[in-house]
Amino acid sequence: MPQPTDAAPHVPVLLGPLLAAVAPVAGVWLDGTLGAGSYARGLLEAGAAQVIGIDRDPLALELAQQWAAPYGDRMRLVQGTFGRLDEYSEVPLDGVVLDLGVSSMQLDRAERGFSFAKDGPLDMRMSQEGETAAELVNSVSESTLADILYHYGEERASRRIARAIVKARSIASIESTLQLTEIVSSCLPRPKPGQSHPATRSFQAIRIAVNAEFHELVNGLEAAERALKPGGMLAVVTFHSLEDRIVKRFMQVRAGRAGQGSRHAPLVAPEPARFDLITRRPVGADEEELAVNPRSRSALLRIARRTDAPAGPVDRSVLGLPLLALKGEG
């Protein structure tokens, strides 16, 4: 989730349209990316009997202890990944919500290493376990680094930036966010007013690689299909085109609407529809929400309803995964 404005901390993106589209809210829901808990609380206030809040970041669960207490047994907290969300409920779910990307609390804390604007250790691990961004940046080959920047960040200057990173690390190890920011920025033109920071795409790409986000996304979509009861809702909020393409293709394929294929998604044989599309086009923020939270500008919401067709594996070659992820690289 994008970092909210200081005037409105932890503003939930597209919560209103989501609740309106899935109404009436009832039964057991799972929030697969708990974060600051905005969606979970919204679902509880809208009438959910229980919400299971999942996050792989122990900090999110630690902070949730404070606001979740008044809900009692209606709010259950679980440390885990949404790729295994079907293991966290003993009953079929009435709904699953996935809010993709980095949370505001992660961006706000310099020591987590997600922000190119705050000086901190180059970490970026959502689970606070495993390989750090610094370890990745200082160890992988120049060609692999360029592939990560290109395929996960759509960075056109990927080779130039990778070459600059390798040159810099040959002199001194790259350990801080601002070190990396300066290296990337030196390879790109100064941004014009209104343009994003030069390091935006590179930081996105490295974060995705460190956390294996595309594999986790597809695993989560498959797990949601297994976990939802017939009539259950799957709602996904994305923040960049790569995520949205995967979610769009998954919902189309599982709804039997794969179309004629393209370079991102080859033609597939029809299968029983596991979902019905609720949103044929993605829902974006309206002018009122944009005024309150400008960072919602990139957010897109897609919703589908589970049918009674049995769940099954997905052919990942038709989901529009970046080539690097399709090859099994992080």
Secondary structure as UniProt FT lines:
FT   TURN            6..7
FT   TURN            9..10
FT   TURN            13..14
FT   HELIX           15..22
FT   STRAND          28..31
FT   TURN            35..36
FT   HELIX           38..46
FT   STRAND          50..55
FT   HELIX           58..68
FT   HELIX           69..74
FT   STRAND          75..79
FT   HELIX           82..87
FT   STRAND          93..99
FT   HELIX           104..108
FT   HELIX           110..112
FT   TURN            116..117
FT   HELIX           133..139
FT   HELIX           142..153
FT   TURN            156..157
FT   HELIX           158..171
FT   HELIX           177..185
FT   TURN            186..187
FT   TURN            193..194
FT   TURN            198..199
FT   HELIX           200..211
FT   HELIX           213..227
FT   STRAND          228..238
FT   HELIX           241..254
FT   TURN            255..256
FT   TURN            259..260
FT   STRAND          275..277
FT   HELIX           287..292
FT   HELIX           294..298
FT   STRAND          300..306
FT   HELIX           316..318
FT   TURN            319..320
FT   HELIX           323..326
FT   TURN            327..328
//
